[in-house]
Amino acid sequence: MPLLDPEKESVRRALLAERLLNARRTHLVRALALGFFVGLFLLLNVVRGDAAWNTDFTALFAWAGLGALFVVGSRSNDRVGEWLVLAPAIVDMPFIYWLQRAQYPTTPSPSGVAGFSMGLFALLLAIAALSSTRWQIWLTAISASVWEVMLQAEAGVSVGAMVSAVVVLGLTAFMLTYASDRRSELLVQTGRREKLAALGQLSAGVGHDLRNPLAAVANAIFVLRRRLEKQGPLSDSVEQPLALAEREVQASQRIVGDLLDYAREMPLELRPVSIPALFEECVGLVRGRPDVELKLELRPELPEPPAERDRLRQVFVNLLQNGVEAIPRGRAGTVRVTADVEGRQLAVKIQDDGVGMDEKTRARVFEPLFTTKKDGTGLGLAIVESLVKQHGGVLSVNTAPGQGATFTVRLPLR
């Protein structure tokens, strides 16, 4: 069974809970809207000198009974509540259709049918959208279109007017689904920003608290090694645990450094930076492999983007290192660097021919603490993305399983 993305799952649950709450609240609005509709019909009949109500009350009682059943059921069962949002399509719209026909036994007024009922259908569609998912909004819109077209057909309205009604209701549904989708996206982004802010505070605190103890441990190991070396060559039984302790302390210091880099957002001192010259430095800092070739295909005349050299070097070293590590050991590979001007930006691309990523991994690759490496911290690419954003740039990735990955850093040129 595939694992659910915790972030998306929490948003889904929050949206479901809010939809259930909104569905219960909007019943009052539905009742008021339909009550106003019925009241207006009664008033129009009186003004015209007809009986206030010239038909039986069967449909009215059926509508009221079904509405009450939906409300009572939703308060005791969330599954019923999920379907409650379809009440306008299942209950209200057929009732409007019946009332229009029942109040005017002869052919209704075309203008009244084409205007008043469609406006009420659109209002009910908007009310339903407050607590509906995409498919529920479209189902409600289809229901409204069907009942409206039936009314207009009986009123003798032209085909053009019927098509216009369907188009209006369809556009209403489209705008409502777009607004619903954007709201979901904003909820995910808000949750991610809150998570990043909390992680930044935690990283700063943990990093500062661990840095000094780790430095003390590293110094103690250094002093111990020197004292033991004065007594003669170290045996394997002494050298191996000392080397292990040194490696683990260095690894811990790198993790602390990553935490502090992630939490730190210092002002940048921007100066023009030569990208070809910077990459020449970066290649010397990458832990390379003899079977992986680093190819720099950069033109010397490339424009120089304003950036802080050290921070930008950190970005490119990290991306180059990721490219090398993406190529399986025992297989020759290439990490290629190219750059070109795109409008007012310089696009630097770092392409590897490694294993690539599936869609789930690609979607989370810049997420803090997410890693596919056995010894990774999950902060490297999060830090890289943060540094690129501080420069006013954008970091993106294009990848597919078995086809490698291309990371693109777009930096403003001015």
C-alpha positions in Angstrom: 0.0 0.0 0.0 1.6 3.4 -1.0 2.5 5.8 1.8 0.5 9.0 1.9 2.3 12.4 1.9 1.8 13.5 5.5 1.6 17.2 4.5 -1.1 16.6 1.8 -2.9 14.1 4.1 -3.2 16.7 6.9 -4.4 19.3 4.4 -7.0 16.8 3.1 -8.3 16.1 6.6 -8.5 19.8 7.4 -10.4 20.6 4.2 -12.8 17.7 4.9 -13.5 18.9 8.4 -14.1 22.4 7.1 -16.3 21.2 4.3 -18.5 19.3 6.8 -18.8 22.4 9.0 -19.6 24.6 6.1 -22.1 22.1 4.7 -24.0 22.3 8.0 -23.8 26.1 8.2 -24.9 26.7 4.6 -28.2 24.9 5.1 -29.4 28.1 6.8 -28.4 30.1 3.7 -30.1 27.5 1.4 -33.3 27.7 3.5 -33.3 31.5 3.3 -32.7 31.5 -0.4 -35.5 29.0 -1.1 -37.8 30.7 1.4 -37.2 34.0 -0.4 -37.9 32.3 -3.8 -41.2 30.8 -2.5 -42.2 34.1 -0.8 -41.6 36.1 -4.0 -43.8 33.7 -5.9 -46.6 34.1 -3.4 -46.3 37.9 -3.5 -46.4 37.9 -7.3 -49.5 35.8 -7.3 -51.2 38.2 -4.9 -50.2 41.2 -7.0 -51.6 39.6 -10.1 -54.9 38.8 -8.2 -54.4 35.1 -8.2 -54.6 32.7 -5.3 -51.4 33.0 -3.2 -50.9 29.2 -3.5 -52.6 27.4 -6.4 -51.2 23.9 -6.0 -50.8 21.2 -3.4 -48.0 21.2 -0.8 -46.5 17.8 -1.6 -43.3 19.0 -3.1 -42.9 21.7 -0.5 -43.2 19.1 2.3 -40.9 16.7 0.5 -38.2 19.4 0.1 -38.5 20.4 3.8 -38.4 16.8 4.9 -35.4 15.8 2.8 -33.5 18.9 3.9 -34.2 18.2 7.6 -33.1 14.5 7.0 -29.8 15.7 5.5 -29.0 18.1 8.4 -29.9 15.5 11.1 -27.9 12.8 9.4 -24.8 15.0 8.9 -24.6 15.8 12.6 -24.4 12.1 13.6 -22.4 10.7 10.7 -19.5 12.3 8.8 -20.0 10.1 5.8 -23.6 11.4 5.4 -22.1 14.9 5.9 -19.8 14.4 2.9 -22.8 13.8 0.7 -24.7 16.7 2.3 -23.0 19.1 0.0 -25.0 17.6 -2.9 -28.3 18.7 -1.3 -28.7 21.7 -3.8 -28.4 19.3 -6.8 -30.5 16.5 -5.3 -33.2 18.4 -3.4 -33.2 22.2 -4.2 -33.0 22.3 -7.9 -35.7 19.8 -8.6 -37.9 21.7 -6.2 -37.3 25.0 -8.0 -38.2 23.2 -11.3 -41.4 21.8 -9.8 -42.4 25.1 -8.2 -41.9 27.1 -11.5 -44.1 24.6 -13.4 -46.7 24.2 -10.6 -47.2 28.0 -10.1 -47.7 28.5 -13.8 -49.8 25.7 -15.1 -49.7 27.3 -18.6 -46.5 28.2 -20.4 -44.3 30.2 -18.0 -42.9 33.6 -19.0 -39.8 33.0 -21.1 -38.0 36.0 -19.6 -38.9 34.9 -16.1 -37.6 31.4 -16.7 -34.4 32.6 -18.4 -33.6 35.1 -15.7 -35.0 34.3 -12.2 -34.5 30.6 -12.1 -31.0 30.6 -13.6 -30.0 33.3 -11.1 -31.2 31.1 -8.3 -29.5 28.0 -9.7 -26.2 30.0 -9.9 -26.7 31.1 -6.3 -27.2 27.6 -5.1 -24.2 26.5 -7.0 -22.1 29.1 -5.3 -23.5 28.1 -1.9 -22.7 24.4 -2.6 -19.1 25.3 -3.7 -18.4 26.5 -0.2 -18.3 22.9 1.0 -17.8 20.9 -2.2 -15.0 19.1 -3.9 -14.3 19.6 -7.6 -16.5 16.7 -8.9 -19.3 17.8 -6.5 -19.2 21.3 -7.9 -19.4 20.0 -11.5 -22.2 17.6 -10.6 -24.2 20.4 -9.1 -23.6 22.6 -12.2 -24.8 19.7 -14.5 -27.9 19.3 -12.4 -28.6 23.1 -12.6 -28.1 23.1 -16.3 -30.4 20.1 -16.9 -33.3 21.6 -14.8 -32.8 25.1 -16.4 -32.8 23.7 -19.9 -36.0 21.7 -19.2 -37.7 24.8 -17.8 -36.6 26.9 -20.8 -37.7 24.2 -23.2 -41.2 24.2 -21.7 -41.3 28.0 -21.8 -40.5 28.0 -25.5 -37.2 29.8 -25.1 -34.8 29.7 -28.1 -32.0 27.2 -28.3 -29.5 30.0 -28.2 -30.8 31.1 -24.8 -30.6 27.5 -23.6 -27.0 27.3 -24.7 -26.2 30.6 -23.0 -27.7 29.3 -19.7 -25.5 26.2 -19.9 -22.4 28.3 -20.7 -23.1 30.7 -17.8 -23.5 27.9 -15.3 -20.4 26.1 -16.7 -18.3 29.2 -16.4 -19.6 29.7 -12.8 -18.6 26.1 -12.0 -15.2 26.6 -13.6 -14.4 29.7 -11.6 -15.6 28.1 -8.4 -13.4 25.0 -8.9 -10.5 27.2 -9.8 -11.0 29.2 -6.5 -11.3 25.9 -4.6 -8.1 24.5 -6.1 -6.2 27.8 -5.4 -7.4 27.7 -1.8 -6.1 24.1 -1.4 -2.7 25.2 -2.8 -2.5 28.2 -0.5 -3.3 25.9 2.5 -0.4 23.6 1.5 1.9 26.6 1.0 0.9 28.1 4.3 1.5 24.8 6.1 4.9 24.4 4.4 5.9 28.0 5.4 4.9 27.4 9.0 6.8 24.1 9.0 9.9 25.8 7.5 9.8 28.6 10.1 9.5 26.2 13.0 12.3 24.0 11.5 14.5 27.1 11.1 14.1 28.0 14.8 14.7 24.5 15.8 17.8 24.2 13.6 19.3 27.4 15.0 18.8 26.3 18.6 20.1 22.7 18.1 23.0 23.9 16.0 24.2 26.4 18.6 23.7 23.9 21.4 25.7 21.1 19.7 28.5 23.1 18.1 30.5 23.7 21.3 30.3 20.2 22.7 31.3 18.7 19.4 34.3 21.1 19.2 35.3 20.0 22.7 35.1 16.3 21.7 37.1 16.9 18.5 39.8 18.7 20.5 39.9 15.9 23.1 40.4 13.3 20.3 43.1 15.4 18.7 45.0 15.7 22.1 44.6 12.0 22.8 46.0 11.1 19.4 49.0 13.3 19.8 49.8 11.9 23.2 49.5 8.4 22.0 51.7 9.0 18.9 54.4 10.3 21.2 54.6 6.9 22.8 55.2 5.2 19.4 53.3 4.0 16.4 49.7 3.3 17.0 48.5 -0.3 16.8 45.4 -1.1 14.7 43.4 -1.7 17.9 44.0 2.0 18.9 44.1 3.6 15.4 40.7 2.2 14.2 38.5 3.4 17.1 40.3 6.8 17.0 39.8 7.2 13.3 36.1 6.1 13.7 35.6 8.7 16.4 37.2 11.4 14.2 35.0 10.5 11.2 31.8 10.5 13.3 32.6 13.9 14.9 33.3 15.4 11.5 30.0 14.0 10.2 28.2 15.5 13.2 29.9 18.8 12.6 28.7 18.8 9.0 25.1 18.1 10.2 25.4 21.0 12.6 26.8 23.2 9.9 23.8 22.3 7.6 21.4 23.1 10.4 23.0 26.5 11.0 23.2 27.2 7.2 19.5 26.4 6.9 18.5 28.6 9.8 20.8 31.5 8.9 19.5 34.2 6.5 22.3 36.8 6.4 22.3 39.9 4.2 24.0 39.3 0.9 26.9 41.4 -0.5 26.1 41.2 -4.2 28.9 41.6 -6.7 29.2 40.5 -10.3 30.4 36.8 -10.4 32.0 35.0 -13.3 30.2 31.7 -13.6 32.9 29.9 -15.6 35.6 30.9 -13.0 33.4 30.0 -10.1 32.8 26.5 -11.5 36.5 26.0 -11.9 36.8 26.5 -8.2 33.7 24.3 -7.5 35.2 21.3 -9.4 38.2 21.2 -7.0 35.8 21.1 -4.0 33.7 18.2 -5.2 34.4 14.7 -3.9 34.7 13.2 -7.3 35.1 9.7 -8.6 37.4 8.4 -11.4 34.5 6.9 -13.3 32.4 10.2 -13.3 33.5 13.0 -15.6 32.6 16.7 -14.8 32.2 18.6 -18.0 32.1 22.4 -17.9 30.6 23.7 -21.2 30.5 27.3 -20.3 31.2 30.2 -22.6 33.7 32.8 -21.2 31.6 35.7 -22.4 28.6 34.8 -20.2 27.1 37.8 -18.4 28.0 38.0 -14.7 25.0 37.9 -12.3 25.1 39.9 -9.1 25.6 37.4 -6.3 27.6 36.6 -3.1 30.4 34.4 -4.4 30.8 32.1 -1.3 27.0 31.4 -1.1 26.8 30.8 -4.9 29.8 28.5 -4.7 28.0 26.5 -1.9 24.9 26.2 -4.2 26.9 24.8 -7.2 29.2 22.5 -5.1 26.1 20.9 -3.6 24.4 20.4 -6.9 27.6 19.0 -8.5 28.1 16.6 -5.6 24.5 15.5 -5.9 25.0 14.8 -9.6 28.1 12.7 -8.9 26.3 10.7 -6.1 23.3 10.1 -8.4 25.4 7.9 -10.7 25.6 4.3 -9.4 29.0 3.1 -8.4 30.7 0.9 -10.9 29.1 2.7 -13.8 30.7 5.5 -15.8 28.8 8.7 -16.0 28.9 12.4 -16.7 27.8 15.5 -14.9 27.5 18.3 -17.5 27.3 22.1 -16.7 25.9 24.5 -19.2 24.6 28.1 -19.0 22.6 30.4 -21.2 20.7 33.7 -21.0 16.9 33.5 -20.8 15.4 36.9 -21.0 16.7 38.8 -18.0 18.0 35.7 -16.2 21.0 33.5 -16.5 20.0 29.8 -16.5 22.7 27.5 -15.2 22.0 23.8 -15.7 23.7 20.9 -14.0 22.7 17.6 -15.7 23.7 14.1 -14.7 23.0 10.8 -16.3 22.2 9.0 -13.0 19.2 7.0 -11.8 16.8 10.0 -11.9 13.7 10.4 -9.7 10.1 9.3 -9.7 7.3 11.9 -9.4 6.9 11.4 -5.7 10.6 12.0 -5.0 10.8 15.0 -7.3 7.8 16.6 -5.6 9.6 16.4 -2.2 13.2 16.9 -3.3 13.5 20.4 -1.8 11.6 19.5 1.4 13.7 19.9 4.5 14.7 16.6 6.2 13.6 14.6 3.1 16.4 12.3 1.8 16.8 9.2 -0.2 20.4 8.7 0.9 21.4 6.4 3.7 23.7 8.9 5.4 21.9 12.1 4.2 20.5 14.8 6.4 17.8 16.0 4.0 19.0 19.6 4.3 21.4 20.0 1.4 18.9 20.8 -1.4 16.6 22.7 1.1 19.6 25.0 1.8 20.5 25.3 -1.9 16.9 26.4 -2.7 16.9 28.9 0.2 20.2 30.4 -1.0 18.9 30.7 -4.6 15.8 32.4 -3.4 17.9 34.8 -1.3 19.5 35.8 -4.6 16.1 36.4 -6.2 16.5 33.3 -8.3 14.6 30.1 -8.9 15.7 26.5 -8.5 13.9 23.8 -10.5 14.5 20.1 -11.4 13.5 18.1 -14.5 13.9 14.4 -14.0 12.5 10.9 -14.7 13.4 7.4 -13.5 16.4 6.1 -15.4 16.9 9.4 -17.3 19.0 11.4 -14.9 18.2 14.8 -13.5 18.7 18.4 -14.6 18.8 21.1 -11.9 18.4 24.6 -13.2 19.4 27.7 -11.3 17.9 30.9 -12.7 19.6 34.0 -11.5 18.5 37.6 -12.2 21.1 39.5 -14.2 20.2 42.9 -12.7 
